[in-house]
């Protein structure tokens, strides 16, 4: 069954595309996309099929890329764990930032930069290492659903060093800038 014309705008928005971007991908004019979305015209089957094919290609490509970049295992710490454990974990795993949880809930983040700021502020490294993580942690990484478009994830990574991926409210993955660069 062929999708309805109302699906064009819905799919386009889900993929984070502007009308002009979709038009370019489909090889049609932006005004055609606008008129179809507003219901002002009915277009030929061929043109509408071309638009849906472009949306489907992009959706498939985005989904494949997301599957490549979402690791299965999340390395994290609980908020009451000592900073010394965080440092060991970062060193052993080769990570520069780690999410902080309280049970299964993300409550903060800690990074090499966070720890270095404490040292630069004049705190003794021995004292810092004995602190619970929650005393120096920063804000939590943003969370997106598992079907979030890659464009949203890329946008968040311009501000944050990582994005958590959730499925039915549970964090199932983490995407960093390094993960994103691996698929390019």
N, C-alpha and C positions, 0 to 999 in steps of 0.2 A: 504494500500500500504506500502510495506517495504521500509524504508529509504535507500539511497545510501550509499556506503562505505565511501564516502567523509564526510558524516555526523559524522562519528566516531571521527575524529580529531576535528571537529568544536565543537561538544558537549563536548568532553573531555576538550578542552581549556576553554569553557564557565564555566565549573565546577571547573576550576583551578586544574585539575588532571594531574599528570605526567603519561606517558605510563605505567610505572611499577605499579603505584597505580591502574590504570584501570585494568591492567592485573590481579592483585591480587583479585580485586573485582569480576571480571568475571570468575576467575578460569582458565585463559589461560596464555600463556607465553607473556612476554614483546616483544619478537621478533616478535610474531604473530601480535600484535598491530602495531608495527613499519612497518612491511611488508604490512599490510592492508592499513595503512594510506599513505604509499608511492606508493601504487598501484602495488607493485611487485608480489603480489599473489592474487588469488581469493580463499577464504576459503569456507568451507562447510557452508551450511545454518545454521546448528545447532550452530556452533561456533560463527558466526556473530550475530545470534539471542541472544545468551548468552551475548555477549558484549553489544548489544543494551538494553537488559533487565537490565543489571547492571547500565548502564548510566541512564535509565529511573527511576530506583529505587532511585538512588542518587539524580537525579533532583527533583523528587517528595518529597523526604525527605528534601532536601534543601529548597524547596518552602514552605513546611509546617512549617519548623522552622522559616523562614523569616516572615511568616504571624503571627506567635506567638509573635515575638519580635518587630514588628513595631507598636508602639502605634498610634492611630488615631489623637490625639490632640497634638500639639506642643506648649509647653510653651516657649515663647520667649519675648524679649523686643526690642523696637526700639532704635536706636543708640542715640537719643536725650533724652531718659528717664533718670531720675536721678538714681544714684547708690543706693540710699535709697529704691527705688521701687524694684530694682533687689534683694536686701537683703531680703525684705519682701516676695517677690515672691519665692525665694529659700527656705525661712523658711516655708512658707505656703504650698508649694508643696513638700517639702522634697528633692529638687534637689541640687546638688553641682555644676552644671554648666548649663548655659543657652545660646542658640544661640542669637546673636544680628542681627537685620535686619534693612535695610533701605527700607521701603515699604515691598515688597515681596522678596527682594534680601538679602541673607545672606552676612553680611559684617564683622562679627567678632564673638567672644565668650567671655563670662565672667564667672568666676568661683570663688568659695570661695578662692581658692589659689591666684587668681588675686588680690582680695581685701586684703587678708592677706599680700601679698607682698608690697602693698601700705602702710599698717600700719607698717610693719617691716622696710620700708624705711624712717620712721619717720614722715609720714604725719598724720595729725590729723583726727580722725574718723569723726568728724563733717564736716570737709572740704571735705573729700572723699565722704560722703553721698550726698553732694550738687552738685557733678560733674555730667555732662552728661556721660552716659555709654561709649560713643565713646572715651573719654579721657583716659580711663584705659583698654579698651577691648584689647583682644589678637586676634590672627589670627582666621579666620572662621574655623569651622569644615569642614572636607572634605565631598563632596557630591557624592553619587552613585545613579544610576538609580534603580528603583524598582525591576528590574530583576537581579541585581548584585548578584553573587554567595556569599554564606555565607563565603566561604574561603577568599574572598577579604575583606569583612566586618571585619572578625576576624583579618586579617592582619593589617588593618587600625587602629583597636582598640588597637593594641599593641603600637602604637605611640600616638594616639589621644584619648581623653576621651569620644568622641561621634562622630557619623557619621550621616549626614543628608541623608534622602532618598527622591529623587525627582521623580516626574512623569510628563512628558511633560514639564520639566523646572520649575515646581512648587514644593516646598518642602512640602512633605506630611507626613513625619515621621522622627523620630530620634531614633537611636539605641545607647545605652550606654553599657559599660562593664557589668553593673548590668543586663540589659535586656538579654544579651547573656548568662549570668550565669543561668538565670531563665529557659532556655530550656534544660539545661544539665541534 
